[in-house]
Amino acid sequence: MNELTRITAKQHDMLYWVVKGPEGAVQVAFAQQPPTQWQTLDDGTFPGGWTGRDLGVHSPTSFRSDEAMHDDCPFLPGLCFYAGSSVPAFDLVRQWAAAGYDDEVIWRAAELHYRAVFIDGIIVEAETEEMLARLLDDQDGS
């Protein structure tokens, strides 16, 4: 997928990774939690204080029932439909931490998600988030 552009941004306590291509964009967002919220937990919920906030899609066309419509998308010209979920982002932040906070883990997941949605035509609905989590776990063969 050579036509994809990688964009990173930081805003307040949030980190963003965006993969943008001719069909749309995929956004991954993580948030840094205040130490008082995670230091007492030892269950891996907030590795290094981070939590997954969003894995979502910016698309010029509507394809999902719970999308938000925007006319000021920072990634797409004109009208943008956005849909995302924190469910796969929770798994992804743990994978990122386990890999020593290597951003390549996130880039591979975002590019896989881009391909699944925009090229393979897999519509990621809320009930298929488990399928997406399995795809993210199986990044090495893509």
N, C-alpha and C positions, 0 to 999 in steps of 0.2 A: 504494500500500500504506500508507494512512494509519493503519492499526491497529497498525503496528510501533513498538516502543519502542527507542530507542538507549541503550545503556549502555556506559560506558567505565570501565576500572579499570587501576591500576598496582600491581604486586606485585613487589618486588625489582627485577630487571632485565627484567621482562616488561610489555608493554602488551597490553591486551585491549579489543576492540570486540565488542559483542554486540548483535544484532538479535533482539528477542523479539516474538513475535506469538501469536495464539490457537492456532496449531498446534504451536508449539515455538520453538526458538531456534537461531541460527547464531552461532558464536564464531570470531573471528579473533584469533590470538595471535602477537606478534612478540617476539623476545628481543634484548637488547643484548649484543653479544659484547665480551669484554675486548679492548682495543686490540692486545695482543700476538697475538691470533688473526686479526686482519683487516688491520692496517696494512701488512703486507708483501705483501698481495695487491692486484693492480690489475685483476683480472678482473671486478669488479662483484659478487662473491659476497656481500659484506657491505656494502651501500651505507650509508655513515655509521655502520658498526658494527652494523647491524641485520640480522637473519635471520628468515625466516618460520618459525614453529614449528607453526602449526596453522590449518586452516580446517575446522571441524567442526560437527556438528548435534546438538542436544539434542532428543530426541523422546519423547513419552509412549508411543509404540508402537514396536515393533521392526520394522525394515525392511531390515537389512543383517546379513550373517553375522558380521562381526568387531566388533560393537558391544560396548561395556562397559556393564554395567547398574549404576546408582547409585540409592540411595534418599535421597540427600542433595544433590540437584542445587540449585545456587543460583538457577536460573532457572525451574524447573518444579516444581510441587507433586507430591509422591508419587514414583512410580517414573520414572526417566529412563534412556533408552538413548542412549549417546553414541558417535558414530563421527566420525573426522576424519583428515586427512592433512596432512603438511607440504608435499607436492608443489605444490599450487596456492598455498600461502602463500609459497613461495620466489619465485614470479612476482609475487605481489601486493606483496611488500615492495619489489621493484625498481620496480614501477609507482608505488608510494607515494613512493619517493625521487625518481623522475624528475619527479613532480608537485610537488616542493618540500615533501614530507612533508605534503601536504594530506589530512586525514582523510576528506574527501568521497570520495576514491578507494576507501577501505576500506568506507565506508558503502554506496556503490553496489554494490560487489562482494558484500558480505554480504546486502544486500537482494535482489540478483539470485539468489544462492544459495538464500536463503529461498524465493523464488518458484519456482525450479526444483524444489526438493525437496518443499516443502509444498503448493504450489498446482498446479504442472504435473505433479507426480508422477514426476519424474526421479530414479530411485534412483542415487546416485553410488557406484558400486563402485570398487574399486582400479583396474580396467582402464579405467574411464571418466574417470580423472583428467585425461587429455589433453583430453577434451571439455570439462571444467570450465575448464581453463586457457584454451581458446578462448573460452568464454563470458565469462570475466573480461577477456579482451582486447577483447571487443566490448561494453563496458558502455555506450557512448554512446547507443545506440539504445533502451535499455530505459527 
